[in-house]
Amino acid sequence: MHTRKEESQDRAIVRIAAHLPDLIVYGDFSPKLPSVDYFDGVLMFVDISGFTAMTEKFSTAMYMDRGAEQLVEILNHYISAIVEKVLLFGGDILKFAGDALLALWKVERRQLKNIITVVIKCSLEIHGLFETQESEEGLDIRVKIALAAGHITMLVFGDETRNFFLVIGQAVDDVRLAQNMAQMNDVILSPNCWQLCDRSMIEIERIPDQRAVKVNFLKPPSTFNFDEFFTKCMTFMNYYPSGDHKNLLRLACMLESDPELELSLQKYVMESILKQIDDKQLRGYLSELRPVTIVFVNLVFKDQDKAEVIGSAIQDACMHISSVLRIFRGQINKVFMFDKGCSFLCVFGFPGEKAPDEVTHALESAVDIFDFCSQVQKIHTVSIGVASGIVFCGIIGHSVRHEYTVIGQKVNIAARMMMYYPGIVTCDSVTYNGSNLPAYFFKELPKKVMKGVADSGPVYQCLGLNEKVMFGMAYLICNRNEGYPLLGRDKEIKYFMCTMKEFLVFNCSRVLMYEGLSGYGKSQMLMEIEYLAQGENHRTIAIALTKISFHQNFYTIQILMANVLGLDTCKHYKERQTNLQHKVKTLLDEKFYCLLNDIFHVQFPISREVSKMTTLRKQKQLEALFMKILEQTVKEEKIIFIIDEGQFVDPASWAFMEKLIRTVPIFIIMSLSPFIDTPCEAANAIMKNRNTTYVTLGAVQPKDIRDKVCLDLNVRGITKELDTYLVEGSCGIPFYCEELLKNLDHHRVLVFQPMESEEKTNVSWNNLFKNFSRPTEELKIFTLSNDEEIEEVCNLTSDVKLQNLSPPASLKEISLVQLDSMNLSHQMLVRCAAIIGLTFTTELLFEILPCWNMKMMIKALASLVESNVFDCFRNGKELQMALKQNIVSFEVNYRSLSLKPSDGMAHGEKEELRELESEVIECHIIRFCRPMMQKTAYELWLKDQKKAMHLKCARFLEESAHKCDHCQSGDFIPFHHFTVNSRLNSLDMDTIKRMAKFQGLKAEEEITFSKIEIPKKSELFPENLRPEEIREKILSFFDTVITKMRTSKENIIPLESCQCEEIVEIVIMPLTHHFLALGENKKALYYFLEITSAYLILGDNYMAYTYLNEGERLLKMLKNDKSWSHTFESATFYSLKGQVCFNMGQMVLAKKMLRKALKLLNRTLPHNLISLFVQSHLEKSRHFYYVNQQAQENSPPRKRRLAQLYRQTACFSLLWQIYSLNYFFHYKYYGHLAAMMQVNTALETQDDFQIIKAYLDYSLYHQLAGYQGMWFKYEIMAMEQISSLPLKDSGIEIVSYVADKLGYTKLLMGHLDLAIDLGSRAQKMWTLLQNPNRRYRVLCWLSKSLFLKNRYLQLVQVLGWLWDLSITEEHIFSKAFFYFVCLDIMLYSGFVYKTFEECLEFIYQNEDNRILKFQSGILLGLYSSVAIWYARLQEWDNFHIFSNRAKNLVSRRTPTALYYEGISRYMEGQVLYLQKQIEDQSENAQDSGVELLKNLESLVAQNTTGPVFYPRLYHLMAYVCILMGDGQNCDLFLNTAIQLCETQGNVLEKCWLSMNKDWWYSSSELTENQWLKTISSLPSWEKIVSDKVKMQDIQRNKFLMRINILDDPF
């Protein structure tokens, strides 16, 4: 039975009947309309308060997760309860009118007495529902009920496609009047109802001065049985469910299929609802909070009482209203008898019906309806109210009886304006502002206090579109702001300047057309053009058209001629008449003056000749006259005619302009939006004219959007998060950017604060990344305030989530227009894609699309790519490149879409679509062109639907949420998923095994561990080998590996490069957001940590920091979770936090975080010296235990334990480096302990890579600390360990890592030849393994080794590889290092590889790049190198700019070669500045010198400073000493530096040292700036390669440090 019921409810006829009352479903009406029916019955009017306020609350909600779904749940919770009561008591719901409903009990007159009792009982029970309830949103929902009984008339009217019905008569008027008397919780009986009821059963209360009464309660006699009474009453109700159907609420639920009845019922239901019923979509599909335009039409009749009389009037009005609305996709939603007359509720912008220029169309329709209905004889008064804004559009009611309706403040405002301003068309301020109609079409009305409307804002009368146009109204209305530059339109302005120059020089016609969509800033650009066009000997006329201009014949030329003739400034028609007589007396016979009457609103007497002329002849005469006038005018002064919104030029004006440009030299500039319809022939001809330049406007660039925001907010910088949100969200469209900013300001999320200098800031985790995007250098002139005000930056409130913000209504409307223009299947695809996110893969989309096949999806995607809803990309890199740059403007000769020849066009389009389909198949990444479309489409889903879709997405994405195949799959945090139950379900073991297999892992019980082979005496390194022999053995081992990699038939080399970055962005990031949407915070935290780890691997500290902050928010929410897995997540969080701090050079913070992480991982470092020595002793014993094979008997650790151990090694690896940075003596013991604990922990993991990494780290620790012997042992142990590894998968990567790490270590220790040999081999291996992230690091340090050895041919080859890598991989760090080396070559090698200007341009363009900005060392090096350049040129102002930028980065101390490269360059700059201070005899020169020497000595003394930097540091110390007059120490430092250079083979430094030494001790003096002379003759690399310059000659191009010995040496 239950199944049968479900089947019947799924029948189309049942679903249609649910929208209609029984009165219609079971009615029998005359096919002739209008038809009238009479009957008796009881009416119940239920008015519910609180819904409108609730709708407003939801419609202004800030975030996307609040809206239609909550609202529809709350509304239907209450309304369905009322509907259910009414149906249970035998009532028929006639209509839902927003937050009210009208019900009918249709019975014969003799049954009215008993039925009224039933209805009163029903009313009291409805009140009972609301006595104790309060909605979840805290809104008080209450009802008032009115009852009336008596004769009722039903009127059915409409046309062949749509029917409507009304109930009219005294009972309907009575129920309205009774409802107006009711207070909350009242039941009011109309006078007639009180007369007809059983008075003995009802306790009432009289209402003063009224015949209506208020019901207090029912008072049946004690013997009265209501159930029996009710059952008896229901026998008189024709369609009350009984017998087999007694459990049904409504008999219409069981309607059998009947095509004829179905066709008849369909006419009463809106087309969009029928589409939804046919499509079997969910009921909620059409429930939305949506921007619409409401048109409320009220008709008051001369003779209100006679149904036959008003029936025909309503029929006529309805027919006309329907026909007008149909043109502009408006719909009649409801028709009902209002307090006075009949009201039509019309809506523009229903789901699926949104059209461009909706507000204009609504006003045009309103005026048209007003004009027509005012002429209908029986209609006395027509009143129309128009209001625009967000309302709830949705299905309200119960599953068996519901209707599609609109609720919201804007509905109320339109209704109230209609009633309070009778006899006219009124609109609210939103409609007025959005109409795109001239202001003179409106008149502001005096404000009135309107019931139920707190503040409607200004109310305007729409005067209609027939008003005479007044001169002067059409000119450009925007004012140009001197302090606000035109941004991002340099190319377009350049086109104008060139074209104007041609026009003025060659004196022939020119047309310049700018086409762009609304919001691209066309009007702003034309204002700039008008300003630039001003000049002597020519006149500029600028006008702005509106949609109405198109319908006014010859309007554009009328405005042009009015200006040329000087009529636009005349105040009266007589003045215009006098001016005209003066201007045309020589050109036109006086009897023809009257031709000018209509066009210029003058009153010349009409001559007999003119009265006989046809309209066409008059037009020809006028055109000939205007042509003569213009020919005469251009002889005196040239004319530049500027037209904004050129698409609204009327056809007659186009035709005249086409003749004009052929006849008279004139320059026409116009902006226009794309033509909706094909333009007229004359417009086509102008566009095709060889003197026309057609420019299609593109989006402005991200930097221009950034500049615009800084200008609009009057700040010197905006936070990076805000910058990304506005650049992404605006898509380079200025209007979008303005609307987004207004929305942020409306929600009060922008915070303005003084700009702090970096050195004054105390570093904490929260301000670690003070990342503000600043305006471009060119714009700073505009943002600098004339007053001495504090410079401000714009930040965001701490709790705001920009990505979840609901889009502004204006942008939502634009997206809805585009969405509603699609067919239903395309809409569904877009909506499903919106759930996935801004970027998605075709695989995931296919997974969640309901019942689609791949061919359907590809076809739909290709179509949506063509219509610019989506962009498609082959891979993540292609996507990243596209996001960095918007498509710029381009010039065409004609507008291709409008002017393509029509024949063969369809064939061409099909071919294009086929090509697009092929492209979509190749591309697997799709992205929404506009984020606003994604957000708008996302908001259309209801909560339960969203949840189901998010769950589908999460299930699919989880399978791919791991490292790429190239990186052997697995977690970004090793063994992470073994520590946390991160799966969506508790899955069975088979499923887990399948997943594990997919990820390249084995399920836990399947894993068999191979015992770790403890290093034995290997054949590779027998005892008593000399160092040279060991070196050869190592190099030949790596050579053998490379040969095997190249020649082996096994799959050693991966087929593709690392895809991890793409996986993070396309899989894991969206997955995290799906889990957040599902409320799965633990899983979201898990993946936030994975993303952080991935970004740290990829070298992006800022993104790692961002996602750690997201994770921290979730950690706080889960703080009560005491489980082991949560403890591990917390430890991972702190260890990653420590790593970010370490990379940023914030060592105090890093140490604190890492120690906290170790404590959570049950490994603590001692806090005092005694426990330090005790623990050191224990770790030595542990180390001895592992190394001496006793650990061989131990079983391998379980996966959860492995995850712990890996985290511990990561923490120890960073901690020993942090401790090594410190000068305190006991810190070296802490450093040694941490390094040893890393080795021991690695040995416990029994993992080759961890052990080898720990050995090499331990060796490096000993080398930097100066412990001889020990380091060598561990390097050999690492080599022996890799020699036994199988050369595939991770084994080959470990071998490459060892070559890479050893090469870096040898560079650091100053073994340059070995560093080059190892580096070149590591580079080959990483190239073969297709691992660009590893390869670029090797190339960076290899280039430094070659640079110091003066091996320039090899160096240039390596730089070429580095450059290629930076381009193919879009790798900013590689490019930055490339330019760093180029600066070094100019400064120290004596030739030019890339010019200084190019290097400087790179710095300016990329200094705000998040990878470079938050990477300790690279920017320090670049800034310092530029500072040195300017210091050598003695351009001290420029020196200070870059030196100060570098100074802000000095405090970010990291124990890396890159940092020490940077700091040594910085110190060099300071030393050169010391020489300048001494030369200027500065007071504090001596103090500066002493401090500099101290800083240089401390750098040399630091453990972490590699010996490779010693020669430069000693060189600088020697220079400081000689400047300070300390010759003895100068000699000592010079000799030490030269000796170190010889030991290391540092040819570059040795050569420079020797030249400086000779120079310092020679007697010759510099008479001029020698460096200026040197750089002017620096040869390029091309000259060196072509042997035009000898290698030995470039060695002399060194900077010789000038000497001015301090007067008072110490």
Salt bridges, closest charged atoms under 4 A:
GLU6 OE2 - HIS2 NE2 3.21
ASP10 OD1 - ARG15 NH1 3.38
ASP10 OD2 - LYS280 NZ 3.72
ASP22 OD1 - ARG250 NH2 2.96
ASP40 OD1 - ARG109 NH1 3.30
ASP40 OD1 - HIS151 ND1 2.73
GLU69 OE2 - LYS946 NZ 2.93
GLU73 OE2 - LYS943 NZ 3.87
GLU84 OE1 - HIS398 NE2 2.98
GLU108 OE1 - ARG110 NH1 2.59
GLU125 OE1 - LYS85 NZ 2.81
GLU125 OE2 - LYS121 NZ 3.50
GLU137 OE1 - LYS57 NZ 3.60
GLU137 OE1 - ARG66 NH2 3.14
ASP140 OD1 - ARG142 NH1 3.22
ASP159 OD2 - ARG326 NH2 3.26
ASP186 OD1 - LYS214 NZ 3.36
GLU203 OE1 - LYS219 NZ 3.64
GLU256 OE2 - ARG11 NH2 3.86
GLU288 OE1 - ARG290 NH1 2.62
ASP303 OD2 - LYS306 NZ 3.85
GLU353 OE1 - ARG329 NE 3.68
GLU358 OE1 - LYS354 NZ 2.74
GLU364 OE2 - LYS547 NZ 3.12
ASP368 OD1 - HIS320 NE2 2.85
GLU403 OE1 - LYS334 NZ 3.24
GLU403 OE2 - ARG401 NH2 2.68
ASP428 OD2 - LYS410 NZ 2.77
ASP455 OD1 - LYS447 NZ 3.04
GLU482 OE2 - ARG480 NH1 3.06
GLU492 OE2 - ARG489 NH1 3.17
GLU502 OE1 - ARG510 NE 2.73
GLU515 OE1 - ARG895 NE 2.15
GLU528 OE1 - ARG480 NE 2.78
GLU609 OE2 - LYS591 NZ 3.77
GLU623 OE1 - LYS659 NZ 2.91
GLU637 OE2 - ARG539 NH2 2.98
GLU658 OE1 - ARG662 NH2 2.95
ASP704 OD1 - LYS703 NZ 3.41
ASP712 OD2 - LYS708 NZ 3.33
ASP723 OD2 - ARG706 NE 2.98
GLU728 OE2 - ARG927 NH2 3.40
GLU738 OE2 - LYS708 NZ 2.80
GLU739 OE2 - LYS742 NZ 3.15
GLU777 OE2 - LYS780 NZ 3.00
GLU791 OE2 - ARG716 NH1 2.80
GLU813 OE2 - LYS354 NZ 3.40
ASP820 OD2 - ARG290 NH2 2.10
GLU843 OE1 - HIS924 ND1 3.66
GLU911 OE1 - ARG914 NH2 2.91
GLU922 OE1 - ARG874 NH2 2.91
GLU939 OE1 - LYS812 NZ 2.95
GLU958 OE1 - ARG983 NH1 3.49
GLU959 OE2 - ARG983 NH1 3.78
ASP971 OD2 - HIS977 ND1 2.74
GLU1004 OE2 - ARG1198 NH2 2.95
GLU1028 OE1 - ARG1026 NE 3.84
GLU1029 OE2 - ARG1026 NH1 3.70
ASP1039 OD1 - ARG1321 NE 2.79
GLU1062 OE2 - HIS924 NE2 2.99
GLU1080 OE1 - LYS1083 NZ 2.99
GLU1090 OE2 - HIS976 ND1 2.79
ASP1100 OD2 - ARG1410 NE 2.63
GLU1110 OE2 - LYS801 NZ 2.72
GLU1110 OE1 - ARG1113 NH2 3.45
GLU1112 OE2 - LYS1137 NZ 3.26
ASP1121 OD2 - LYS1082 NZ 3.05
GLU1129 OE1 - HIS976 NE2 2.64
GLU1179 OE2 - ARG1163 NH2 3.59
GLU1179 OE1 - ARG1182 NH1 3.26
GLU1244 OE1 - ARG1182 NH2 2.82
GLU1244 OE2 - ARG1201 NH2 3.01
ASP1257 OD2 - LYS1253 NZ 3.73
ASP1257 OD1 - LYS1301 NZ 3.16
GLU1275 OE2 - LYS1306 NZ 2.92
ASP1313 OD1 - LYS1349 NZ 3.20
ASP1313 OD1 - ARG1351 NH2 2.95
ASP1317 OD2 - ARG1031 NH2 2.59
GLU1369 OE1 - LYS877 NZ 2.99
GLU1370 OE1 - LYS884 NZ 2.85
ASP1384 OD2 - LYS1344 NZ 2.28
ASP1384 OD2 - ARG1465 NH2 2.65
GLU1407 OE1 - ARG1445 NH1 2.99
ASP1408 OD1 - LYS1413 NZ 3.32
GLU1461 OE1 - LYS1344 NZ 3.53
GLU1461 OE1 - ARG1465 NH2 3.04
GLU1468 OE2 - ARG1432 NH2 3.45
GLU1468 OE1 - ARG1512 NH1 3.37
GLU1479 OE2 - ARG1602 NH2 2.83
ASP1480 OD2 - LYS1476 NZ 2.42
GLU1542 OE2 - LYS1550 NZ 3.49
GLU1549 OE1 - ARG1512 NH2 2.65
GLU1549 OE2 - HIS1515 ND1 2.89
ASP1593 OD1 - ARG1596 NH1 3.03
